[in-house]
Amino acid sequence: MNARPLAMALSLSLTLAAAASAQEEPSQPAPEAKPAAKAKTPTYYGDIAAIVQKRCQNCHRPGAIGPFPMTTYKEVAGWAAMIHEVVGNGRMPPWHADAPHGTFANDRRLPQAEKDAILAWVDAGAPKGDLAQAPKPVTWPEPNAWRLGKVDAVVEEEKTFSVPATGSVPYQYSYVKTNFDEDKWIKGLEVKVDAPGVVHHVLIFVIYPERHKSPRVRGGLRGYFASALPGDAIAPFPEGAAKFLPKGATLVFQTHYTPNGTAQKNHSRLGLLFAKPEEKITRRVQTKSVHTMRINIPAGAEAHKVRATYDFKQDQMLYGLLPHMHLRGKSFYYILRYPDGSVDKLLDVPKYDFNWQNTYRFAQPRFVPKGSRMIGVAVYDNSDKNPANPDPTRTVRFGEQTWDEMMIGYMDLVEASAAERAAWEAERAQEKPAVEKKTQPAPSKEEPKTRSFK
């Protein structure tokens, strides 16, 4: 039977049954209808200020990267219409991973109740409310203060760079030789710049002294050590883990400047927090990547895929993922193939934004067994439908400038312990039937079908 006549028939039957039942029941006076409870109108001091403090002010305060502050009622209410638009469509707070809440520790998305409150507040005319209900103001660090607290050492560029008011600026490189008298274990890293309005990002790489095997430094592919990226934040390393900086190492500062109409000066510096002598460092934090320089994106291509892999030669704990492309980047995802052939999709960024590059930090680090393969898939839009595309008529290849392209999927890793392997094996044994059903033979050129965020 067609669904619509069936639905009409059911509706009619229910109506007739209700009518018949009503005729059989003794007549009763209808109960007096109670007026529906009126929803409380949110106010700035009573509801919105606390949300803004928690979700917005980390960027939107004096000296931070936000284009305007959001620390007072006047400041927030003045942008009410725009706030309604960008909160309503999910552009703010910026977050680009498609994953359930709780997957990543640094998920910036608003809980639905907070989103609803902001939209209702703007719809109601942005009422101020009672000042007595205002939360206590947050005491933020001074703009020049280190968010790490007191750092143990600062490595900085020797020269200040003059950023022109307009035009494009090639990537700038500074080589700074460290002068520590011994190898150092680094528990915390933070990059600061003088002119955040014109610095798109800073990447810092290590050139190791001769006694160490030196990774190649080209295009951010090897030797990654630290960064300052749009939208990203500092995070502590796991207990007992640190990055290694050998005596005699040279740090390479790679800076991408984006002129904004006003000539400015900048020099960057790296704050280092050393592991204390009494701290037992048992594991080394390393940043590896899936990457390739074999990029050849045809002119006009709307969804050109580039694939790269990384093979794990020992058990690892995976703490975070950071995809990196340039202006034609459209989407990026990571797939982990286990030694038994089963696969998990660990991260999916369906709408990559070059202006907001996040390290996606797992709420629970992922165990990766030896013999696994990470597959990174980058998708590029080189068509005129991409508003950020500088030239859709040009074939695009690998290069460090933003009008070229890159394909890097960074991974923050720590060597796994025997206990972590045992815990993973026990968990895996419990879900083995489900895993076996989802195991797929992987085609040679296409990514396999996956389970998502398990």
Buried (B, 14 or more C-beta within 10 A) or exposed (E): EEEEEEEEEEEEEEEEEEEEEEEEEEEEEEEEEEEEEEEEBBBBBBBBBBBBBEBBBBBBBEEBBBEEBBBEBEBBBBBBEEBBEEBEEBEBBBBBBBBEEEBBBBBBBBEEEBBBBBBBBBEEEBBBBEEEEBEEEEEBEEEEEBBBEEBBBEBBBEEEBEBEEEEEBEBBEBEBEBEBEEEBBBBBBBBBBBBBBBBBBBBBBBBBBEEBEBBEBEBBBBBBBBBBBBBBBBBEBBEEBBBBBBBBBBBBBBBBBBBEEEEBEBBBBBBBBBBEEEEEBEBBBBBBBBBBBEBEBEEBBBEBBBBBBBEBEEBBBBBBBBBBBBBBBBBBBBBBBBEBBBBBBBBBBEEBBBEBBBBBBBEEBBBBBEBBBBBBBBBBBBBEEBEEBBEBEBEBEBBBBBBBBBBBBBBBBBBBBEEBBEEBEEEBEEEEEEBEEBBEEBEEEEBBEBBBBE
